[in-house]
Amino acid sequence: MIKISNRLKSLCKYVFNDDKIIDVGCDHALLDIYLVQSGIINKIYVCDVNPNALQNGIENIEKYELTGNIIPVLGYGIEKINQFDVNTLIISGMGSKNIIDILSSPNLDRIYKLILQSNNNHYELRKFLTSKGLNIFTEEVVEDGKKTYINIVAGRDYHIKTYTEKEYLFGPILIKDDKNLDYFKSLKESYEDIYYKSHNDSLKEKIAYLDEIIEELSKD
Ligand SMILES: C[S@@+](CC[C@H](N)C(=O)[O-])C[C@H]1O[C@@H](n2cnc3c(N)ncnc32)[C@H](O)[C@@H]1O
């Protein structure tokens, strides 16, 4: 069984057996190999825009003898998904700008569930998702070395939700889960550090929101 990082493993619980998935920006395809080896899914498309990255993935797929289960696609984002039977997207290990770029395709209409893992600009990503009629179902903080990623699972629903500024900034699900108290405390500390150095007033509002969130999550 292949070993994968906790960051990648954290995504597996969002994948269901009947999802028709493409992993966009697969690179080494380690997540996809793990998903198949562990029996979570039987078939997955994997795509990368960089031929060398995709070649890494192909070599790993061959090494683990999963050529029939993991289908590599060279291409930009979701531009080719109309050629495949796909309704679920994984995009992980990227920044939100890149993710938004990939999702800004008419082919997004074909997707019902998105499993996203970004390490920055989560405000923009959440705004983008709701602007496309996608609700946020689940969120999770994932630490990986010095970086903090947030997993966001979004999808289509009968009622399109909108969120407050505080929810767009810090996550409508994250701010209600007391597991995230330490994350929000350390985020507040880093915002305060920047504020004392830069006196950037936009940070004051964020710090005030963080005070509210911390107070709420600290209640018994
Ligand atoms: C940092 S790696 C992440 C690999 C893997 N998803 C993970 O989480 O470890 C990002 C990969 O995404 C690919 N990529 C970036 N933009 C892309 C796009 N628009 N379409 C397809 N692949 C893209 C890059 O070539 C690179 O291989």
The ligand as an ORCA input file, in Angstrom:
! r2SCAN-3c Opt
* xyz 0 1
  C       1.761     21.442     -6.321
  S       1.206     20.233     -7.447
  C      -0.039     19.444     -6.478
  C      -0.074     17.972     -6.780
  C      -1.167     17.207     -6.027
  N      -2.477     17.603     -6.461
  C      -1.010     17.362     -4.542
  O      -1.940     17.873     -3.897
  O       0.034     16.985     -4.007
  C       0.272     21.148     -8.603
  C       0.110     20.433     -9.928
  O      -0.957     21.059    -10.619
  C      -0.634     21.192    -11.976
  N      -1.453     22.269    -12.529
  C      -1.367     23.590    -12.237
  N      -2.304     24.270    -12.944
  C      -2.996     23.349    -13.661
  C      -4.066     23.434    -14.585
  N      -4.617     24.612    -14.892
  N      -4.525     22.304    -15.149
  C      -3.965     21.103    -14.847
  N      -2.939     20.966    -13.980
  C      -2.455     22.081    -13.402
  C       0.852     21.454    -11.971
  O       1.433     21.138    -13.217
  C       1.328     20.560    -10.830
  O       1.682     19.286    -11.299
*
